[in-house]
Amino acid sequence: MEDPWLRWVAAIGVPLVLFVLWRLFLAPRAGQRADSTLYVAVSVVLFNLAALAFFGTNQPYLGAAMLVPTVINRTLVVIWKQS
């Protein structure tokens, strides 16, 4: 990603799209809430993508700091049936 415009679009556009998807389908008060299986799967993917972004920007400690609690949290959500 050498083009500065592409970097700006990625830096602003990707989080904006993810925010809108979260608000529409995954938020606790979403109008069309996804079923629990889809909710857990998508939330795991989204949070792990954020952690992988830290690894991709040469920030392994921040990536691990986000990845480990996310995996623990989503595992407990499934075990305790809280979704």
C-alpha positions in Angstrom: 0.0 0.0 0.0 2.2 2.8 -1.2 -0.5 5.1 -2.4 -1.3 7.6 0.3 -4.9 7.9 -0.8 -5.4 4.2 -0.5 -4.0 4.3 3.0 -6.5 7.0 4.0 -9.4 5.1 2.5 -8.3 2.0 4.3 -7.7 3.8 7.5 -11.1 5.5 7.5 -13.3 3.3 5.3 -12.6 -0.1 6.8 -13.4 0.9 10.4 -16.4 2.8 9.2 -17.8 -0.3 7.3 -17.1 -2.5 10.3 -18.9 0.0 12.6 -22.0 0.0 10.4 -22.1 -3.8 10.1 -21.7 -4.1 13.9 -24.4 -1.5 14.6 -26.9 -3.1 12.1 -26.4 -6.8 13.0 -24.3 -7.4 16.0 -24.9 -4.7 18.6 -27.1 -5.6 21.6 -29.8 -3.3 20.4 -29.4 -3.9 16.7 -32.6 -3.8 14.6 -31.9 -7.2 12.9 -29.7 -9.0 15.4 -27.8 -12.0 14.0 -28.4 -15.4 15.5 -26.0 -16.5 18.2 -23.8 -18.7 16.1 -23.3 -16.1 13.4 -22.8 -13.4 16.1 -20.0 -15.3 17.8 -18.3 -16.3 14.5 -18.4 -12.7 13.1 -17.2 -11.2 16.4 -14.3 -13.6 16.6 -13.3 -12.8 13.0 -13.6 -9.0 13.6 -11.6 -8.9 16.8 -8.9 -11.3 15.5 -8.6 -9.2 12.4 -7.9 -6.2 14.6 -5.3 -8.2 16.5 -3.7 -9.3 13.2 -3.6 -5.7 12.0 -1.3 -5.0 15.0 0.9 -7.9 14.1 1.0 -6.6 10.5 2.2 -3.2 11.6 5.1 -4.7 13.6 3.3 -4.3 16.9 3.4 -7.9 18.2 2.9 -7.0 21.9 -0.3 -5.0 21.1 -1.5 -7.8 18.8 -1.0 -10.4 21.6 -2.6 -8.1 24.1 -5.7 -8.0 22.0 -5.7 -11.5 20.7 -5.4 -13.4 24.0 -8.2 -11.7 25.9 -10.4 -11.8 22.8 -10.0 -15.6 22.4 -10.7 -16.1 26.2 -13.7 -13.8 26.1 -15.3 -15.4 23.0 -14.7 -18.9 24.4 -16.4 -18.0 27.7 -19.3 -16.4 25.8 -19.9 -19.7 24.0 -19.4 -21.9 27.2 -21.7 -19.7 29.3 -24.2 -19.2 26.4 -24.2 -15.4 26.8 -24.6 -14.4 23.1 
